[in-house]
């Protein structure tokens, strides 16, 4: 739980009483490799902080080759089907641990208690939401403004460890190309 404290300390100064209350609401979970821990049409009841591992956000299809990977979350990042979490409605996508993943989670109701009870809760919530929004916005801009090759290079430069843990079929879906097109891009580079 020290990792999430370190992360949040970068955002704001948290009193010991606020921190103790927040900590009392957190639950550590270990998700086995390749496990889907939020399924399509389930309501997201957690927002989680990744202590270790990689999570894939994807839209499932009847044919697994046609699944659409649209996000990854890594160590020291928050992960959630955030739209489902906020609205408490069924999720249109799934969350899958690509590696064994350790997360620290808080439920929707417990987070509401943190907002009501602590002085810092609303600030942390807002800043976390802003960071999630910026990641989503950056992804959308990259899809609109960069070529597939530029998206691949950007991903490779920002997260070179990805290629060791994420199957290429997920990376190709993430950058919006077929596996064959990604193979051609990789050969050119």
Phi and psi in degrees as GROMACS dihedral restraints (atoms count N, CA, C in turn):
[ dihedral_restraints ]
;  ai    aj    ak    al  type     phi  dphi    fc
    3     4     5     6     1   -66.7    20    10
    4     5     6     7     1   -32.1    20    10
    6     7     8     9     1   -63.2    20    10
    7     8     9    10     1   -43.9    20    10
    9    10    11    12     1   -68.8    20    10
   10    11    12    13     1   -34.7    20    10
   12    13    14    15     1   -64.4    20    10
   13    14    15    16     1   -45.0    20    10
   15    16    17    18     1   -60.2    20    10
   16    17    18    19     1   -43.7    20    10
   18    19    20    21     1   -62.6    20    10
   19    20    21    22     1   -48.7    20    10
   21    22    23    24     1   -69.4    20    10
   22    23    24    25     1   -29.9    20    10
   24    25    26    27     1   -63.2    20    10
   25    26    27    28     1   -25.1    20    10
   27    28    29    30     1   -72.3    20    10
   28    29    30    31     1   -24.5    20    10
   30    31    32    33     1   -87.0    20    10
   31    32    33    34     1   -42.9    20    10
   33    34    35    36     1  -159.5    20    10
   34    35    36    37     1   160.8    20    10
   36    37    38    39     1   -85.5    20    10
   37    38    39    40     1   125.1    20    10
   39    40    41    42     1  -113.8    20    10
   40    41    42    43     1   128.0    20    10
   42    43    44    45     1   -66.9    20    10
   43    44    45    46     1   156.6    20    10
   45    46    47    48     1   -62.3    20    10
   46    47    48    49     1   -38.5    20    10
   48    49    50    51     1   -67.2    20    10
   49    50    51    52     1   -40.6    20    10
   51    52    53    54     1   -64.2    20    10
   52    53    54    55     1   -43.4    20    10
   54    55    56    57     1   -63.1    20    10
   55    56    57    58     1   -44.0    20    10
   57    58    59    60     1   -61.0    20    10
   58    59    60    61     1   -42.1    20    10
   60    61    62    63     1   -65.0    20    10
   61    62    63    64     1   -45.5    20    10
   63    64    65    66     1   -60.5    20    10
   64    65    66    67     1   -47.0    20    10
   66    67    68    69     1   -59.2    20    10
   67    68    69    70     1   -35.1    20    10
   69    70    71    72     1   -66.8    20    10
   70    71    72    73     1   -17.0    20    10
   72    73    74    75     1   -96.4    20    10
   73    74    75    76     1    -8.9    20    10
   75    76    77    78     1   -85.8    20    10
   76    77    78    79     1   147.3    20    10
   78    79    80    81     1  -132.2    20    10
   79    80    81    82     1   128.0    20    10
   81    82    83    84     1   -88.4    20    10
   82    83    84    85     1   135.2    20    10
   84    85    86    87     1  -132.4    20    10
   85    86    87    88     1   142.6    20    10
   87    88    89    90     1  -110.4    20    10
   88    89    90    91     1   121.1    20    10
   90    91    92    93     1  -102.6    20    10
   91    92    93    94     1   121.9    20    10
   93    94    95    96     1   -62.8    20    10
   94    95    96    97     1   151.6    20    10
   96    97    98    99     1   -52.6    20    10
   97    98    99   100     1   136.4    20    10
   99   100   101   102     1    71.5    20    10
  100   101   102   103     1     5.3    20    10
  102   103   104   105     1   -79.9    20    10
  103   104   105   106     1   135.6    20    10
  105   106   107   108     1   -88.2    20    10
  106   107   108   109     1   117.7    20    10
  108   109   110   111     1  -108.8    20    10
  109   110   111   112     1     1.2    20    10
  111   112   113   114     1  -142.2    20    10
  112   113   114   115     1   119.2    20    10
  114   115   116   117     1   -96.3    20    10
  115   116   117   118     1   159.6    20    10
  117   118   119   120     1   -52.3    20    10
  118   119   120   121     1   135.2    20    10
  120   121   122   123     1    73.3    20    10
  121   122   123   124     1     3.0    20    10
  123   124   125   126     1   -84.7    20    10
  124   125   126   127     1   150.5    20    10
  126   127   128   129     1   -84.9    20    10
  127   128   129   130     1   127.0    20    10
  129   130   131   132     1   -71.3    20    10
  130   131   132   133     1   119.0    20    10
  132   133   134   135     1  -110.2    20    10
  133   134   135   136     1     5.6    20    10
  135   136   137   138     1  -134.1    20    10
  136   137   138   139     1   148.9    20    10
  138   139   140   141     1  -117.7    20    10
  139   140   141   142     1   133.9    20    10
  141   142   143   144     1  -128.0    20    10
  142   143   144   145     1   151.2    20    10
  144   145   146   147     1  -110.2    20    10
  145   146   147   148     1   128.4    20    10
  147   148   149   150     1   -85.7    20    10
  148   149   150   151     1   116.6    20    10
  150   151   152   153     1   -83.3    20    10
  151   152   153   154     1   -35.1    20    10
  153   154   155   156     1  -158.0    20    10
  154   155   156   157     1   149.4    20    10
  156   157   158   159     1   110.9    20    10
  157   158   159   160     1  -177.3    20    10
  159   160   161   162     1  -135.3    20    10
  160   161   162   163     1   134.9    20    10
  162   163   164   165     1  -119.2    20    10
  163   164   165   166     1   138.5    20    10
  165   166   167   168     1  -107.9    20    10
  166   167   168   169     1   135.9    20    10
  168   169   170   171     1  -105.7    20    10
  169   170   171   172     1   124.8    20    10
  171   172   173   174     1  -152.1    20    10
  172   173   174   175     1   156.7    20    10
  174   175   176   177     1   -99.3    20    10
  175   176   177   178     1   115.9    20    10
  177   178   179   180     1   -74.5    20    10
  178   179   180   181     1   153.5    20    10
  180   181   182   183     1  -133.5    20    10
  181   182   183   184     1   160.4    20    10
  183   184   185   186     1   -57.2    20    10
  184   185   186   187     1   -40.4    20    10
  186   187   188   189     1   -94.8    20    10
  187   188   189   190     1   112.9    20    10
  189   190   191   192     1   -55.8    20    10
  190   191   192   193     1   -24.8    20    10
  192   193   194   195     1   -69.6    20    10
  193   194   195   196     1   -17.2    20    10
  195   196   197   198     1   -99.6    20    10
  196   197   198   199     1     2.3    20    10
  198   199   200   201     1   -57.4    20    10
  199   200   201   202     1   148.6    20    10
  201   202   203   204     1  -112.0    20    10
  202   203   204   205     1   110.2    20    10
  204   205   206   207     1   -87.6    20    10
  205   206   207   208     1   122.7    20    10
  207   208   209   210     1  -123.9    20    10
  208   209   210   211     1     4.3    20    10
  210   211   212   213     1  -168.0    20    10
  211   212   213   214     1   153.9    20    10
  213   214   215   216     1  -131.7    20    10
  214   215   216   217     1   146.7    20    10
  216   217   218   219     1  -128.5    20    10
  217   218   219   220     1   145.6    20    10
  219   220   221   222     1  -127.0    20    10
  220   221   222   223     1   178.0    20    10
  222   223   224   225     1   -48.0    20    10
  223   224   225   226     1   137.5    20    10
  225   226   227   228     1    67.8    20    10
  226   227   228   229     1    26.9    20    10
  228   229   230   231     1  -128.1    20    10
  229   230   231   232     1   157.5    20    10
  231   232   233   234     1   -86.3    20    10
  232   233   234   235     1   150.4    20    10
  234   235   236   237     1  -141.2    20    10
  235   236   237   238     1   141.5    20    10
  237   238   239   240     1  -175.0    20    10
  238   239   240   241     1   155.5    20    10
  240   241   242   243     1   -82.3    20    10
  241   242   243   244     1    79.7    20    10
  243   244   245   246     1   -63.1    20    10
  244   245   246   247     1   -35.1    20    10
  246   247   248   249     1   -64.9    20    10
  247   248   249   250     1   -41.3    20    10
  249   250   251   252     1   -66.6    20    10
  250   251   252   253     1   -40.2    20    10
  252   253   254   255     1   -60.7    20    10
  253   254   255   256     1   -48.0    20    10
  255   256   257   258     1   -66.2    20    10
  256   257   258   259     1   -41.4    20    10
  258   259   260   261     1   -93.7    20    10
  259   260   261   262     1   -11.3    20    10
  261   262   263   264     1    54.1    20    10
  262   263   264   265     1    43.7    20    10
  264   265   266   267     1  -120.4    20    10
  265   266   267   268     1   164.0    20    10
  267   268   269   270     1   -58.7    20    10
  268   269   270   271     1   142.5    20    10
  270   271   272   273     1   -77.8    20    10
  271   272   273   274     1   143.1    20    10
  273   274   275   276     1   -92.7    20    10
  274   275   276   277     1     4.6    20    10
  276   277   278   279     1  -150.4    20    10
  277   278   279   280     1   177.9    20    10
  279   280   281   282     1  -121.7    20    10
  280   281   282   283     1   159.1    20    10
  282   283   284   285     1  -117.4    20    10
  283   284   285   286     1   131.3    20    10
  285   286   287   288     1  -133.4    20    10
  286   287   288   289     1   133.6    20    10
  288   289   290   291     1   -78.6    20    10
  289   290   291   292     1   120.2    20    10
  291   292   293   294     1   -84.0    20    10
  292   293   294   295     1   -24.7    20    10
  294   295   296   297     1  -128.3    20    10
  295   296   297   298     1   170.0    20    10
  297   298   299   300     1   -58.5    20    10
  298   299   300   301     1   129.5    20    10
  300   301   302   303     1  -128.7    20    10
  301   302   303   304     1   130.4    20    10
  303   304   305   306     1  -106.2    20    10
  304   305   306   307     1   124.3    20    10
  306   307   308   309     1  -126.1    20    10
  307   308   309   310     1   153.4    20    10
  309   310   311   312     1  -114.6    20    10
  310   311   312   313     1   120.7    20    10
  312   313   314   315     1  -119.2    20    10
  313   314   315   316     1   153.8    20    10
  315   316   317   318     1  -130.7    20    10
  316   317   318   319     1   139.7    20    10
  318   319   320   321     1   -78.8    20    10
  319   320   321   322     1   164.1    20    10
  321   322   323   324     1   -57.1    20    10
  322   323   324   325     1   -49.8    20    10
  324   325   326   327     1   -64.7    20    10
  325   326   327   328     1   -40.5    20    10
  327   328   329   330     1   -65.5    20    10
  328   329   330   331     1   -36.3    20    10
  330   331   332   333     1   -65.5    20    10
  331   332   333   334     1   -38.0    20    10
  333   334   335   336     1   -61.7    20    10
  334   335   336   337     1   -38.7    20    10
  336   337   338   339     1   -63.1    20    10
  337   338   339   340     1   -40.9    20    10
  339   340   341   342     1   -62.8    20    10
  340   341   342   343     1   -43.0    20    10
  342   343   344   345     1   -59.1    20    10
  343   344   345   346     1   -42.9    20    10
  345   346   347   348     1   -74.5    20    10
  346   347   348   349     1   -33.9    20    10
  348   349   350   351     1   -94.2    20    10
  349   350   351   352     1   -31.4    20    10
  351   352   353   354     1  -104.8    20    10
  352   353   354   355     1   158.9    20    10
  354   355   356   357     1   -77.0    20    10
  355   356   357   358     1   -30.8    20    10
  357   358   359   360     1   -96.3    20    10
  358   359   360   361     1   -11.8    20    10
  360   361   362   363     1   -53.2    20    10
  361   362   363   364     1   -49.6    20    10
  363   364   365   366     1   -64.1    20    10
  364   365   366   367     1   -37.3    20    10
  366   367   368   369     1   -65.5    20    10
  367   368   369   370     1   -45.9    20    10
  369   370   371   372     1   -61.5    20    10
  370   371   372   373     1   -45.0    20    10
  372   373   374   375     1   -59.2    20    10
  373   374   375   376     1   -45.5    20    10
  375   376   377   378     1   -65.5    20    10
  376   377   378   379     1   -45.8    20    10
  378   379   380   381     1   -66.2    20    10
  379   380   381   382     1   -37.3    20    10
  381   382   383   384     1   -64.9    20    10
  382   383   384   385     1   -44.6    20    10
  384   385   386   387     1   -61.3    20    10
  385   386   387   388     1   -40.1    20    10
  387   388   389   390     1   -63.2    20    10
  388   389   390   391     1   -41.7    20    10
  390   391   392   393     1   -65.7    20    10
  391   392   393   394     1   -41.1    20    10
  393   394   395   396     1   -62.5    20    10
  394   395   396   397     1   -41.2    20    10
  396   397   398   399     1   -62.9    20    10
  397   398   399   400     1   -43.7    20    10
  399   400   401   402     1   -63.2    20    10
  400   401   402   403     1   -38.9    20    10
  402   403   404   405     1   -61.9    20    10
  403   404   405   406     1   -44.0    20    10
  405   406   407   408     1   -65.3    20    10
  406   407   408   409     1   -43.8    20    10
  408   409   410   411     1   -63.5    20    10
  409   410   411   412     1   -42.9    20    10
  411   412   413   414     1   -62.0    20    10
  412   413   414   415     1   -42.1    20    10
  414   415   416   417     1   -61.1    20    10
  415   416   417   418     1   -46.3    20    10
  417   418   419   420     1   -62.8    20    10
  418   419   420   421     1   -42.8    20    10
  420   421   422   423     1   -63.6    20    10
  421   422   423   424     1   -39.7    20    10
  423   424   425   426     1   -62.3    20    10
  424   425   426   427     1   -42.0    20    10
  426   427   428   429     1   -63.2    20    10
  427   428   429   430     1   -35.0    20    10
  429   430   431   432     1   -83.4    20    10
  430   431   432   433     1   -31.7    20    10
  432   433   434   435     1  -106.6    20    10
  433   434   435   436     1   -18.8    20    10
  435   436   437   438     1  -110.7    20    10
  436   437   438   439     1   150.5    20    10
  438   439   440   441     1   -73.8    20    10
  439   440   441   442     1   166.4    20    10
  441   442   443   444     1   -58.1    20    10
  442   443   444   445     1   -41.1    20    10
  444   445   446   447     1   -64.2    20    10
  445   446   447   448     1   -41.7    20    10
  447   448   449   450     1   -65.6    20    10
  448   449   450   451     1   -38.7    20    10
  450   451   452   453     1   -64.0    20    10
  451   452   453   454     1   -41.5    20    10
  453   454   455   456     1   -63.4    20    10
  454   455   456   457     1   -47.4    20    10
  456   457   458   459     1   -62.5    20    10
  457   458   459   460     1   -41.0    20    10
  459   460   461   462     1   -62.8    20    10
  460   461   462   463     1   -45.3    20    10
  462   463   464   465     1   -62.7    20    10
  463   464   465   466     1   -44.1    20    10
  465   466   467   468     1   -62.9    20    10
  466   467   468   469     1   -41.3    20    10
  468   469   470   471     1   -70.2    20    10
  469   470   471   472     1   -41.9    20    10
  471   472   473   474     1   -75.3    20    10
  472   473   474   475     1   -33.7    20    10
  474   475   476   477     1  -139.2    20    10
  475   476   477   478     1    66.7    20    10
  477   478   479   480     1   -61.4    20    10
  478   479   480   481     1   -25.2    20    10
  480   481   482   483     1   -67.6    20    10
  481   482   483   484     1   -17.2    20    10
  483   484   485   486     1   -55.4    20    10
  484   485   486   487     1   -44.0    20    10
  486   487   488   489     1   -64.2    20    10
  487   488   489   490     1   -18.8    20    10
  489   490   491   492     1   -84.1    20    10
  490   491   492   493     1   -26.0    20    10
  492   493   494   495     1  -118.1    20    10
  493   494   495   496     1   -15.0    20    10
  495   496   497   498     1  -111.5    20    10
  496   497   498   499     1   124.1    20    10
  498   499   500   501     1   -57.6    20    10
  499   500   501   502     1   143.8    20    10
  501   502   503   504     1   -60.0    20    10
  502   503   504   505     1   -29.8    20    10
  504   505   506   507     1   -63.6    20    10
  505   506   507   508     1   -31.3    20    10
  507   508   509   510     1   -76.4    20    10
  508   509   510   511     1   -37.4    20    10
  510   511   512   513     1   -65.8    20    10
  511   512   513   514     1   -41.8    20    10
  513   514   515   516     1   -63.2    20    10
  514   515   516   517     1   -42.8    20    10
  516   517   518   519     1   -62.4    20    10
  517   518   519   520     1   -41.4    20    10
  519   520   521   522     1   -62.0    20    10
  520   521   522   523     1   -40.4    20    10
  522   523   524   525     1   -88.3    20    10
  523   524   525   526     1    -1.6    20    10
  525   526   527   528     1    85.7    20    10
  526   527   528   529     1    31.7    20    10
  528   529   530   531     1  -133.1    20    10
  529   530   531   532     1   167.4    20    10
  531   532   533   534     1   -75.8    20    10
  532   533   534   535     1   164.0    20    10
  534   535   536   537     1   -61.0    20    10
  535   536   537   538     1   -36.9    20    10
  537   538   539   540     1   -65.5    20    10
  538   539   540   541     1   -42.2    20    10
  540   541   542   543     1   -64.1    20    10
  541   542   543   544     1   -39.6    20    10
  543   544   545   546     1   -63.9    20    10
  544   545   546   547     1   -40.2    20    10
  546   547   548   549     1   -59.5    20    10
  547   548   549   550     1   -42.3    20    10
  549   550   551   552     1   -65.0    20    10
  550   551   552   553     1   -40.9    20    10
  552   553   554   555     1   -61.1    20    10
  553   554   555   556     1   -46.3    20    10
  555   556   557   558     1   -62.6    20    10
  556   557   558   559     1   -37.5    20    10
  558   559   560   561     1   -65.1    20    10
  559   560   561   562     1   -41.1    20    10
  561   562   563   564     1   -63.9    20    10
  562   563   564   565     1   -34.2    20    10
